[in-house]
Amino acid sequence: MSPQDDLVARTERFAVAVRGWARRLPRTLSNTQDVKQLIRSSGSVAANQIEADNALGEQDRLMRFRICRKEARESGLWLRLIDTGVDTALNSERASLDDEALQLVRIYSTIIIRLSKKV
């Protein structure tokens, strides 16, 4: 499996994990709105990773990776804003998901730096 395939699988697992976590959250007005944003941004990381793998050229690939990084950052924001109440399991899982979002940001930053030197 190539590093690109690994990243496709990793971003998809992230999006799936976010959805599973979101289903167990307290139903509040703010959570409803924030979860919608989180679901969109986490799925967008995975979708744009797939698009980067099928890019029309190096400039397109670079742009897709920039979008992946932006959406991973945004996912981290929504994760931190969502209210988990006093549920320690939800808080622990949020910390893990937020860490994964940060790791994805770092991975994409490295990819962007390397690709920018070539383009």
N, C-alpha and C positions, 0 to 999 in steps of 0.2 A: 504494500500500500504506500503510495507516494505521500509526501508531506501535505500536498494539496488535498488529497482524499481524506487524510486525517483531519484537516481543518474543516472540510465539509461535514464530516461526521461529528466533530466536536461542536460546531456551531448549531447543528441540528439537535444534538443532545441538550445543549444549553436552552434552546427554544422550547423543547419538550419539557425540560425540568422546570422552567419558568411557568409553563401552563399548569403543570401538576401542583406546584406551590400555590399559584394564584387561586386554584379551586378551593383551597382550604382556608383562605383569608376571611376575616370578619367582613360582613357586607355593610359597608358604610358608604355614604355619598362620595367622599373623597377617594376611598379605595376603588370604587366602581370606575371613576374617571381615570385614576392613575394606573389601574390594572389594564385598562384598554390601551393606554399609551405603552405600557411595558410589553404587552403581548405584541403590539405592532413592531416596536423597536427590536425586541429579541428575535422575532421572525425575520426581520429585515437583515439582520447580520447574516443569517444563514442563506437567505435568498440572494443577497449581493455577493456572497462568497461563491455561490454557484454561477452567478453572472460573471464574476471575475475569471472563473475557470473557462468560460466560453466567450471571453472578450474579443472584440473586433480588432484590437491592436493593443500595443503597450500603453498608450494614453488612456484608453478605455479601461484596461485592467487596473491601472493606477487609480483612476477615479472610483472604480468599484471598491477597491481596498480602502480608499479614504471614506467612502460611505459606510463600509463595514466598521471602521474605527469610530466614526461619528455615532452610529447606532449602538455600538457596544457602550460608549460613554453615556449615551442617553439611557440605556437600559440600567446602568448603574445608578443614575439619578433617580429613576422611578422606583427602583428597589429600595433605595434609602428613604424615599418619601412615604412609602406605603406603611400604614399602621397595622402592626401584627398583634396589637393588644399585649397581653401578658403571656402569650404562648411562647415558651422557651424553645420549643421545637421549631416553630415558624421563624423565630428570631435567628436560631442557629442556621437554618436552611437559607435564610436571607443572606447571612454573612457569607456562606459558601457560594451562593449565586453572585453576590456582589464581587467576591474575589475572582470568580470565573470571568465576569464582565471586565474587570481590571486586567486580568491576564490576556484576554482577547485584545484589549486596547494596546497592550504592550507588544503583542505579536504583530498586530497590524501596523503599529508604528515602525517596527523593525522592517517589515516588508516594504512599507512606503519609502523609507529611507533608502533601502537597497535599490528599489525600482527607480526612484527619482534620479539616482546616479547614472542609470542606463538610458533614461529617456531624454 
